[in-house]
Amino acid sequence: MKLLTLFGTLLCASSALAGSSPHKRNVFNKVKPVLEKRVANEPFKHPEIRKRASGFLTDKSKPFAVNGTGIPEVPFDIGESYAGLLPISDSPDETRKLFFWFFPSTLESTPEEVVIWLNGGPGCSSLSGFLTENGPFTWEAGTLAPVQNPYSWNNLTNVLWVEQPVGVGYSQGTPNITNEVELGDEFRGFYKSFIDLFELYNWKTYITGESYAGFYVPYIADSFIKADDAKYWNLAGISINDPIIGDDTIQQQVVILPFVEYWQNLLYLNDTFMETIRKHDAECGYSGYLEKYFTFPPPQGPFPLLPDPFSTDKYICDQFDNFYAAILEVNPCFNIYHITETCPHPYSQLGIVNTGDYSPPGAEIYFNRTDVKQALHAPLDSNWLQCTNINVFGNGNDSSDASDTSPGPANDGVLQNVIEYTNNTIIGSGDLDMLLSTNGTLLAIQNMTWNGAQGLSDYPSTPLYAPYHPEYNGGALAGAGIAGVWTSERGLTFYTAHLAGHELPGYTPGVALRMLEILLGHVKDFSSTDNFVTQSGNFTGNSTIYKRGAMEMFA
C-alpha cells in the first residue's frame, strides 16, 4: 500500500494518504491535529475512585512500579501503575523489547480483563493516546498543565498502553519485520511476557486502537486466535476508531468530494475550483464508483480495485491532495484530523511532527525529558519521538517496502476472522475527520463479508446516546446527549461521533467511554440511557430532563 510511507510522517495517531504522492506543495508539513481545552483551576478529584489493596504488586512486578506522586508536572497522585520494557520472546538471547505503561482499574473489585490501547502511524507511540485521549491524566495541546481525566479508561478496567512495534518510542531493538503478520507474532511474544510478569493467566483481553491500528489490531487479534491458547491470549473483543482497514484509493479518494461538498459552508472553496474538481472526479471514475457500490445492502461480490491515482504524471486523480492544498489556501491552519479548527496552531507536549509546527522558546518534548524517563523506568539514552523517523517494517533498514503489498484486513479475511471469532467487534468514526472519513470506512466495510453476508444492510441511523454527567473537571470535558448514530449486524457494531475528529477518545471522551462499556459487556448498546458504570447512581442534576427526552426518542 502506498499510504505506508507517509503514515510515518504524519501525527502518530494518524493514518495517511498514499506515500508515493509527490506533494510538490508540501501540504502535509503544515497541519497537526490538536484541540485546545480549558485547564481546571484546581486538581480534579474523582468521587468514584476507591483506594484498594493492590493485587499487582509482587516481587516480580516491583521493579516496574511507578510512583504515582512522582510524575513530572503532574500535581496529583495518578494512582497505581507499572511501566518498563519487556522482551518480545522468552528466549534468553532476546534483546528486542517493547515499552508499556499499565494501569490497574480504580474499581473496588478488579475485573479479570485487560484492555490494550494502540496508536498507529505506522511507527507512532501509544503514549500519544495516553497523554491526549484516554489516559489517567491528559495534557492537551495549547494548555499550560496536565489535568486528571474523569473519563480515563482505567476507571472502568485494567488498561495497557504499548509502544510497538520494535523501533517505536522507548522500545528497544532494530526493526526486522516486513509485514503485519510478523508484527502480530512480535506483539504476541511481548504479551506473553506481560501475562507472566503479573500472572494474569486466562484473563480476557480486548485490543483497541485507532488509525493505522486498523491494521495493527486485527492482525494482532488474528495472531492471538491462531495461537489457540487462552492461558495467554484469551481474546474477547476488539475496537478500532477512524481506522484504515482497506484499499486507500477506495477508502479516501472515492469519498472525498461528497465529504467536502457536505462541509462546504465550513470550508468555503470557490466555485471555479469545485467545478474543475467535480470533472476530475467523474473522469477518474470516483463518482460512478460511489454511486454503484456505496449502497446498503451492497452489490454482492468483491468490489473492483481502482487505478492507482499516482500511476500517471498528471495526478488529477489525487483528489485528496488536491482538496487538501485548496483548503489550506483558505484556512492555513486547517486540521485534517478535525476540520473545524483555525489558526493559530497550539503547541503540543508530544513535540513537533510536521515542519512549521509552532514550538515556544525552551519547549521540551514531554516523554523525552530525563525526569520523565526516570519516572517510567525508560532508557535514559533513548530519543523519544511521537512518531519514529525509521521504517518499522524496514527489516533493519529504511528502504524496505515489503508491507506495501497488504490489501488491508477488511479485504484479506483477517478482520472477518476476528469478527466471526469474537462476535464483539466495534468500529467507530469521527464525523469531523477528513483523513479517514466516516463514509470511507463504511465503503470498506461494505466490501467485506462476515458471518454469512456482505456489508451492512442499512446505513447507520439509530441515535447514539452519551450519558449526562457532573462536570468534575473544567480541563477535561465530555459532551452528552445524542452524540452520533450507530448500527449493529452479525457481531459488528459501527458508530459515529458527530463532533469527533480522527482521535475520537480525545475529542468525544464520553462517547469513547460508552463504547468501552459496550465492548466489555456492561451496557447493551449505544441506545442505552443508563449512567456510566463508574457514575454514582444518585446523580441527577440537569440530566433528568434530557435523559427523559432521550428515552422518549428511543421508545
C-alpha positions as CSV (number, residue, x, y, z in Angstrom):
1,M,0.0,0.0,0.0
2,K,1.4,3.3,-1.0
3,L,0.0,5.1,2.1
4,L,2.5,3.3,4.4
5,T,5.5,5.6,3.9
6,L,3.5,8.8,4.6
7,F,1.9,7.4,7.7
8,G,5.3,7.8,9.4
9,T,5.4,11.5,8.6
10,L,2.0,12.4,10.0
11,L,0.9,12.7,13.6
12,C,1.2,9.4,15.4
13,A,-2.4,8.7,15.7
14,S,-3.0,9.2,12.1
15,S,-3.4,7.0,9.1
16,A,-2.5,8.7,5.9
17,L,-2.6,9.1,2.2
18,A,-0.6,7.5,-0.5
19,G,3.1,7.7,0.5
20,S,4.4,8.0,-3.1
21,S,2.5,11.2,-3.7
22,P,4.8,13.9,-5.0
23,H,3.5,16.5,-2.5
24,K,5.0,19.3,-4.5
25,R,3.1,21.8,-2.4
26,N,4.5,20.2,0.8
27,V,0.9,20.4,2.2
28,F,1.4,17.6,4.7
29,N,4.0,19.7,6.6
30,K,1.6,22.3,7.7
31,V,-1.1,20.7,9.8
32,K,-1.3,19.0,13.1
33,P,-4.3,17.5,14.8
34,V,-4.8,19.5,18.0
35,L,-7.7,20.6,20.1
36,E,-7.4,23.3,22.8
37,K,-9.3,22.6,26.0
38,R,-9.6,24.6,29.2
39,V,-7.4,23.8,32.2
40,A,-9.0,23.2,35.6
41,N,-8.3,25.8,38.3
42,E,-7.8,23.0,40.9
43,P,-6.7,19.4,40.7
44,F,-9.5,17.1,39.8
45,K,-10.7,14.6,42.5
46,H,-13.0,11.9,41.2
47,P,-15.6,10.9,43.8
48,E,-15.9,7.4,42.4
49,I,-12.3,6.4,42.7
50,R,-11.6,4.0,45.6
51,K,-8.3,3.0,47.1
52,R,-7.8,-0.7,47.4
53,A,-5.1,-3.2,48.2
54,S,-3.0,-3.9,45.2
55,G,-3.1,-7.4,43.6
56,F,-0.5,-6.5,41.1
57,L,2.5,-5.5,43.3
58,T,4.7,-8.6,43.7
59,D,8.5,-9.2,43.9
60,K,8.5,-9.7,40.1
61,S,6.5,-6.5,39.3
62,K,8.1,-4.2,42.0
63,P,10.9,-3.0,39.6
64,F,8.2,-1.8,37.2
65,A,6.1,0.1,39.9
66,V,5.7,3.8,39.2
67,N,5.5,6.4,41.9
68,G,2.0,7.9,41.4
69,T,3.0,11.2,43.1
70,G,6.3,11.5,41.2
71,I,5.2,12.1,37.6
72,P,6.9,15.4,36.4
73,E,4.5,18.4,36.1
74,V,1.5,16.3,37.4
75,P,0.4,17.9,40.7
76,F,-1.8,14.9,41.8
77,D,-1.5,11.2,42.5
78,I,-2.2,9.3,39.3
79,G,-2.6,6.1,41.3
80,E,-1.1,2.6,40.9
81,S,0.7,1.9,37.7
82,Y,3.6,-0.1,36.2
83,A,6.0,0.8,33.3
84,G,9.1,-0.5,31.6
85,L,10.4,-2.8,28.9
86,L,9.5,-6.4,28.3
87,P,11.0,-8.8,25.7
88,I,9.1,-9.9,22.6
89,S,10.0,-13.6,23.2
90,D,11.1,-15.8,26.2
91,S,14.4,-16.7,24.5
92,P,17.4,-15.9,26.9
93,D,19.1,-14.2,24.0
94,E,16.2,-11.9,23.1
95,T,17.3,-8.2,23.2
96,R,14.3,-6.6,21.5
97,K,11.8,-5.2,23.9
98,L,8.5,-3.2,23.9
99,F,7.7,-0.4,26.3
100,F,4.4,-0.5,28.3
101,W,2.6,1.6,30.8
102,F,-0.1,-0.4,32.7
103,F,-2.8,1.0,34.9
104,P,-4.9,-1.3,37.1
105,S,-8.6,-0.4,37.3
106,T,-9.6,2.0,40.0
107,L,-12.7,0.0,40.7
108,E,-13.0,-1.6,44.2
109,S,-13.1,-5.0,42.7
110,T,-10.6,-5.7,40.0
111,P,-12.1,-7.2,36.8
112,E,-10.1,-10.1,35.3
113,E,-9.6,-8.5,32.0
114,V,-7.1,-6.2,30.2
115,V,-7.8,-3.6,27.5
116,I,-4.8,-2.9,25.2
117,W,-4.6,0.5,23.5
118,L,-2.5,1.1,20.3
119,N,-1.8,4.2,18.3
120,G,-0.9,3.8,14.6
121,G,1.4,5.5,12.2
122,P,2.8,3.0,11.5
123,G,5.6,3.9,13.8
124,C,3.9,6.2,16.3
125,S,3.7,5.9,20.1
126,S,0.7,4.8,22.1
127,L,1.8,7.3,24.7
128,S,0.3,9.9,22.4
129,G,-3.2,8.4,23.0
130,F,-2.3,8.1,26.7
131,L,-1.5,11.9,27.0
132,T,-4.2,13.3,24.8
133,E,-7.1,10.8,24.7
134,N,-7.8,8.1,27.3
135,G,-5.1,8.1,29.9
136,P,-5.5,8.9,33.7
137,F,-4.2,12.4,33.0
138,T,-4.1,14.4,29.8
139,W,-2.0,17.3,28.6
140,E,-3.8,18.7,25.7
141,A,-2.2,20.9,23.1
142,G,-2.3,24.6,23.9
143,T,-2.8,24.1,27.6
144,L,-0.5,25.0,30.4
145,A,-0.5,21.9,32.6
146,P,-1.8,18.3,32.7
147,V,-5.2,17.6,34.3
148,Q,-6.7,14.4,35.7
149,N,-9.0,12.8,33.2
150,P,-12.5,11.9,34.6
151,Y,-13.0,9.7,31.5
152,S,-9.8,7.6,31.8
153,W,-10.4,4.1,30.6
154,N,-8.8,2.6,33.7
155,N,-11.7,4.0,35.8
156,L,-13.5,1.1,34.2
157,T,-10.9,-1.7,33.7
158,N,-7.2,-2.5,33.6
159,V,-5.6,-0.7,30.7
160,L,-2.3,-1.4,28.9
161,W,-0.7,1.2,26.6
162,V,2.1,-0.3,24.5
163,E,4.7,1.3,22.3
164,Q,5.0,-1.1,19.3
165,P,6.4,-2.5,17.1
166,V,10.1,-2.5,17.8
167,G,11.6,0.9,16.9
168,V,8.8,3.0,18.4
169,G,9.1,5.3,21.4
170,Y,11.2,3.8,24.2
171,S,11.0,0.3,22.7
172,Q,14.4,-1.3,22.1
173,G,15.9,-3.1,19.1
174,T,16.3,-2.8,15.4
175,P,13.1,-3.3,13.3
176,N,13.3,-6.6,11.5
177,I,9.7,-7.3,10.5
178,T,8.3,-6.9,7.0
179,N,4.5,-7.1,7.4
180,E,1.6,-7.1,9.9
181,V,1.6,-10.9,10.3
182,E,5.1,-10.7,11.7
183,L,4.1,-7.7,13.8
184,G,1.3,-9.8,15.3
185,D,3.7,-12.5,16.2
186,E,6.1,-10.0,17.8
187,F,3.3,-8.5,19.9
188,R,2.1,-11.9,20.9
189,G,5.5,-12.7,22.4
190,F,5.6,-9.4,24.3
191,Y,2.1,-10.0,25.7
192,K,3.1,-13.5,27.0
193,S,5.9,-11.7,28.9
194,F,3.4,-9.3,30.3
195,I,1.0,-12.0,31.4
196,D,3.8,-13.9,33.1
197,L,5.0,-10.8,34.9
198,F,1.6,-10.1,36.5
199,E,0.3,-13.7,36.4
200,L,-2.9,-12.7,34.7
201,Y,-3.5,-16.2,33.3
202,N,-6.8,-16.8,31.4
203,W,-7.8,-13.1,31.8
204,K,-9.9,-11.8,29.0
205,T,-8.1,-9.5,26.5
206,Y,-9.6,-6.7,24.5
207,I,-7.5,-5.0,21.8
208,T,-8.3,-1.4,20.9
209,G,-6.7,1.4,18.8
210,E,-7.1,3.9,16.1
211,S,-6.0,5.0,12.6
212,Y,-3.2,2.6,11.3
213,A,-4.1,0.4,14.3
214,G,-6.9,-0.5,11.9
215,F,-4.2,-2.8,10.6
216,Y,-2.4,-3.5,13.9
217,V,-5.5,-4.5,15.9
218,P,-7.0,-7.1,13.6
219,Y,-3.6,-8.7,12.8
220,I,-2.6,-8.9,16.4
221,A,-6.1,-10.3,17.3
222,D,-5.8,-12.8,14.5
223,S,-2.4,-13.8,15.9
224,F,-4.0,-14.4,19.3
225,I,-6.7,-16.5,17.7
226,K,-4.3,-18.7,15.8
227,A,-2.2,-19.3,18.9
228,D,-5.2,-21.1,20.4
229,D,-4.0,-20.7,24.0
230,A,-6.5,-18.9,26.3
231,K,-4.0,-19.0,29.2
232,Y,-2.1,-16.2,27.5
233,W,-4.2,-14.9,24.6
234,N,-7.8,-15.0,25.7
235,L,-9.2,-12.6,23.0
236,A,-12.7,-11.4,23.9
237,G,-13.2,-8.4,21.5
238,I,-11.7,-5.6,19.6
239,S,-12.4,-1.9,18.9
240,I,-10.9,0.4,16.3
241,N,-11.8,4.0,15.5
242,D,-11.1,6.1,12.4
243,P,-9.2,3.1,11.0
244,I,-7.5,2.3,7.8
245,I,-8.8,-1.2,7.0
246,G,-8.8,-1.4,3.2
247,D,-7.6,0.0,-0.1
248,D,-6.6,3.6,0.4
249,T,-7.9,4.8,-3.0
250,I,-11.4,3.4,-2.2
251,Q,-11.4,4.5,1.4
252,Q,-10.1,8.0,0.8
253,Q,-10.1,9.2,-2.8
254,V,-13.6,8.0,-3.8
255,V,-15.4,9.6,-0.9
256,I,-13.5,12.9,-0.5
257,L,-15.7,15.0,-3.0
258,P,-19.0,14.3,-1.2
259,F,-17.3,14.9,2.2
260,V,-16.1,18.4,1.1
261,E,-19.5,19.2,-0.5
262,Y,-21.2,18.3,2.8
263,W,-18.9,20.7,4.7
264,Q,-18.7,23.4,2.0
265,N,-20.3,26.0,4.4
266,L,-17.3,25.5,6.6
267,L,-14.5,25.0,4.1
268,Y,-15.5,27.8,1.6
269,L,-13.8,26.5,-1.6
270,N,-14.6,28.7,-4.6
271,D,-17.0,27.7,-7.4
272,T,-14.3,27.5,-10.1
273,F,-12.2,25.1,-8.2
274,M,-15.2,22.9,-7.3
275,E,-16.4,22.8,-10.9
276,T,-13.0,21.6,-12.0
277,I,-12.6,19.0,-9.4
278,R,-16.0,17.6,-10.0
279,K,-15.0,17.0,-13.6
280,H,-11.8,15.2,-12.4
281,D,-13.9,13.1,-10.0
282,A,-16.0,11.9,-12.9
283,E,-13.0,11.4,-15.2
284,C,-11.3,9.2,-12.5
285,G,-14.4,7.1,-12.1
286,Y,-14.9,8.0,-8.4
287,S,-18.4,9.4,-8.6
288,G,-19.6,6.5,-10.7
289,Y,-17.9,4.0,-8.3
290,L,-19.5,5.6,-5.3
291,E,-23.0,5.5,-6.9
292,K,-22.7,1.8,-7.8
293,Y,-21.0,0.4,-4.7
294,F,-21.9,2.6,-1.8
295,T,-25.3,1.1,-1.2
296,F,-27.0,-0.6,1.7
297,P,-27.0,-3.5,1.3
298,P,-24.1,-3.5,-1.1
299,P,-23.9,-5.3,-4.5
300,Q,-22.6,-8.8,-4.0
301,G,-19.1,-9.9,-4.7
302,P,-15.7,-8.1,-4.1
303,F,-15.6,-4.6,-5.4
304,P,-13.1,-3.9,-8.2
305,L,-9.9,-2.0,-7.4
306,L,-9.4,1.4,-8.9
307,P,-6.3,2.5,-10.7
308,D,-3.5,4.0,-8.5
309,P,-4.0,7.8,-8.6
310,F,-0.3,8.2,-8.7
311,S,0.3,6.0,-11.7
312,T,0.4,8.9,-14.1
313,D,2.2,12.3,-14.1
314,K,-0.9,14.3,-14.1
315,Y,-2.1,13.5,-10.6
316,I,-5.6,14.8,-11.3
317,C,-7.0,11.7,-9.7
318,D,-5.2,12.5,-6.4
319,Q,-8.4,14.2,-5.3
320,F,-7.4,14.1,-1.7
321,D,-4.2,16.1,-2.0
322,N,-5.9,18.5,-4.4
323,F,-8.6,19.3,-1.9
324,Y,-6.1,19.5,0.9
325,A,-4.0,22.0,-0.8
326,A,-7.0,24.1,-1.8
327,I,-8.4,24.1,1.8
328,L,-5.1,25.2,3.2
329,E,-5.2,28.3,0.9
330,V,-8.4,29.3,2.6
331,N,-7.5,28.2,6.2
332,P,-3.7,27.8,6.6
333,C,-4.2,26.2,10.0
334,F,-6.7,23.6,8.6
335,N,-6.5,20.4,10.7
336,I,-7.1,17.4,8.5
337,Y,-7.9,15.4,11.7
338,H,-10.6,17.8,13.0
339,I,-11.8,20.1,10.3
340,T,-13.4,22.9,12.3
341,E,-10.1,24.2,13.7
342,T,-8.5,27.5,12.6
343,C,-5.3,29.5,13.4
344,P,-3.2,29.5,15.4
345,H,-1.6,26.1,15.9
346,P,-1.3,25.4,19.7
347,Y,1.8,23.7,20.9
348,S,1.7,20.0,21.8
349,Q,3.8,18.5,24.6
350,L,4.2,15.5,22.3
351,G,6.6,17.6,20.2
352,I,6.8,18.8,16.6
353,V,5.9,16.3,14.0
354,N,5.4,18.4,10.9
355,T,7.8,21.1,9.6
356,G,6.5,24.5,10.5
357,D,4.6,23.5,13.7
358,Y,4.8,26.0,16.5
359,S,7.3,25.5,19.3
360,P,7.6,28.1,22.1
361,P,11.1,29.0,23.4
362,G,12.5,26.4,25.7
363,A,9.9,23.8,24.9
364,E,10.7,20.1,25.6
365,I,9.1,17.0,24.3
366,Y,7.4,15.7,27.5
367,F,8.3,12.0,27.1
368,N,11.9,12.9,26.0
369,R,12.6,14.6,29.3
370,T,15.1,12.8,31.6
371,D,13.0,13.1,34.6
372,V,10.0,11.6,32.8
373,K,12.2,8.7,31.6
374,Q,13.4,8.1,35.1
375,A,9.9,8.1,36.5
376,L,8.8,5.5,33.9
377,H,11.9,3.2,34.0
378,A,12.6,4.1,30.4
379,P,16.1,4.1,28.8
380,L,17.7,7.4,29.6
381,D,19.7,7.3,26.3
382,S,16.6,6.9,24.2
383,N,15.4,9.7,21.9
384,W,11.7,9.6,22.3
385,L,9.7,10.8,19.2
386,Q,6.0,10.8,18.8
387,C,6.5,9.1,15.5
388,T,9.7,7.3,14.8
389,N,11.9,8.5,11.9
390,I,12.8,4.9,10.9
391,N,10.8,2.4,9.0
392,V,9.3,-0.1,11.5
393,F,8.7,-2.5,8.6
394,G,12.3,-2.0,7.4
395,N,13.7,-5.4,8.1
396,G,16.7,-3.5,9.6
397,N,16.8,-0.6,7.0
398,D,14.8,2.4,5.9
399,S,14.1,1.3,2.4
400,S,12.1,-1.9,2.6
401,D,8.6,-1.7,1.1
402,A,7.6,-5.2,1.9
403,S,4.5,-4.4,3.8
404,D,3.1,-2.3,0.9
405,T,1.5,-5.4,-0.6
406,S,-1.2,-5.9,2.1
407,P,-4.7,-5.3,0.8
408,G,-5.9,-4.5,4.3
409,P,-7.6,-6.6,7.0
410,A,-11.1,-5.9,5.5
411,N,-10.0,-7.4,2.2
412,D,-7.8,-10.3,3.2
413,G,-10.1,-12.1,5.6
414,V,-8.2,-11.1,8.8
415,L,-10.9,-8.7,10.1
416,Q,-13.6,-11.1,9.0
417,N,-12.0,-13.9,11.1
418,V,-11.8,-11.7,14.2
419,I,-15.4,-10.6,13.9
420,E,-16.6,-14.2,13.5
421,Y,-14.4,-15.4,16.4
422,T,-15.4,-12.7,18.9
423,N,-18.8,-11.5,17.7
424,N,-17.7,-8.5,19.6
425,T,-16.1,-6.0,17.2
426,I,-16.7,-2.3,17.3
427,I,-15.6,0.2,14.6
428,G,-16.1,4.0,15.2
429,S,-15.6,7.1,13.2
430,G,-15.4,10.8,14.0
431,D,-17.5,12.8,11.5
432,L,-15.1,15.7,11.6
433,D,-12.2,13.6,10.4
434,M,-11.2,14.3,6.8
435,L,-8.2,11.9,6.7
436,L,-10.3,8.8,7.2
437,S,-13.9,9.8,6.8
438,T,-17.0,8.0,8.0
439,N,-18.2,7.1,4.6
440,G,-14.7,5.9,3.6
441,T,-14.7,3.4,6.4
442,L,-18.3,2.4,5.6
443,L,-17.3,1.8,2.0
444,A,-14.5,-0.5,3.1
445,I,-17.0,-2.4,5.4
446,Q,-19.5,-2.8,2.5
447,N,-16.7,-4.6,0.6
448,M,-16.3,-7.2,3.4
449,T,-18.2,-10.4,4.0
450,W,-18.6,-11.8,7.5
451,N,-21.0,-14.3,9.3
452,G,-22.7,-15.2,6.1
453,A,-23.4,-11.9,4.4
454,Q,-21.7,-8.9,2.9
455,G,-21.7,-5.4,4.3
456,L,-24.3,-3.7,6.4
457,S,-28.0,-3.9,5.3
458,D,-28.7,-0.3,6.4
459,Y,-26.8,2.9,6.7
460,P,-26.2,3.7,10.4
461,S,-29.1,5.9,11.6
462,T,-30.0,4.9,15.2
463,P,-29.3,7.8,17.6
464,L,-26.3,7.3,19.8
465,Y,-26.7,8.4,23.4
466,A,-23.8,9.6,25.6
467,P,-24.8,9.8,29.3
468,Y,-25.2,13.1,31.1
469,H,-22.7,13.5,34.0
470,P,-21.4,16.1,36.5
471,E,-18.6,18.2,35.1
472,Y,-15.9,17.3,37.6
473,N,-13.1,19.0,35.7
474,G,-13.2,22.1,33.6
475,G,-10.0,21.0,31.9
476,A,-11.4,17.7,30.6
477,L,-14.9,17.9,29.4
478,A,-17.2,15.4,27.6
479,G,-20.4,16.1,25.8
480,A,-23.7,14.3,26.5
481,G,-27.0,13.5,24.9
482,I,-27.5,12.5,21.3
483,A,-23.9,12.5,20.0
484,G,-23.9,10.3,16.9
485,V,-25.5,7.3,15.2
486,W,-24.9,3.6,15.2
487,T,-25.9,0.2,13.8
488,S,-25.0,-3.4,14.6
489,E,-25.2,-6.6,12.5
490,R,-23.8,-10.1,12.9
491,G,-21.2,-9.3,15.5
492,L,-20.0,-6.0,14.2
493,T,-21.1,-2.6,15.6
494,F,-20.4,0.6,13.7
495,Y,-20.9,4.0,15.3
496,T,-20.1,7.7,14.7
497,A,-19.4,10.6,16.9
498,H,-20.6,13.8,15.3
499,L,-18.2,16.2,16.9
500,A,-15.1,13.9,17.0
501,G,-12.1,14.2,14.8
502,H,-9.6,11.5,14.0
503,E,-8.6,10.9,17.6
504,L,-12.1,10.1,18.8
505,P,-11.5,9.4,22.5
506,G,-9.8,12.8,22.8
507,Y,-12.5,14.8,21.1
508,T,-15.5,13.0,22.5
509,P,-14.4,11.1,25.6
510,G,-17.9,10.4,26.8
511,V,-18.8,8.5,23.6
512,A,-15.5,6.6,23.8
513,L,-16.1,5.6,27.4
514,R,-19.6,4.4,26.5
515,M,-18.0,2.4,23.7
516,L,-15.7,0.7,26.2
517,E,-18.6,-0.1,28.4
518,I,-20.4,-1.9,25.5
519,L,-17.2,-3.7,24.4
520,L,-16.8,-5.1,28.0
521,G,-20.4,-6.1,28.2
522,H,-21.5,-3.6,30.9
523,V,-24.0,-1.8,28.7
524,K,-26.2,-3.3,26.0
525,D,-25.7,-0.8,23.1
526,F,-25.4,2.8,22.2
527,S,-29.1,3.4,22.7
528,S,-28.9,2.7,26.4
529,T,-29.7,5.7,28.6
530,D,-28.0,4.2,31.6
531,N,-25.5,6.2,33.5
532,F,-21.8,5.5,33.1
533,V,-20.9,2.3,35.0
534,T,-18.5,4.4,37.2
535,Q,-21.0,7.1,37.8
536,S,-23.0,7.4,41.0
537,G,-26.5,6.1,40.7
538,N,-28.0,9.1,42.6
539,F,-26.6,11.7,40.2
540,T,-29.5,13.7,38.6
541,G,-28.6,17.3,38.2
542,N,-29.8,18.7,34.8
543,S,-29.6,15.3,33.2
544,T,-33.2,14.3,34.2
545,I,-35.0,16.4,31.6
546,Y,-32.6,15.5,28.8
547,K,-32.5,11.8,29.7
548,R,-36.3,11.7,29.7
549,G,-36.3,13.2,26.2
550,A,-33.7,10.7,25.0
551,M,-35.8,7.8,26.4
552,E,-38.8,9.1,24.6
553,M,-36.8,9.3,21.4
554,F,-35.8,5.7,21.7
555,A,-39.2,4.5,22.7
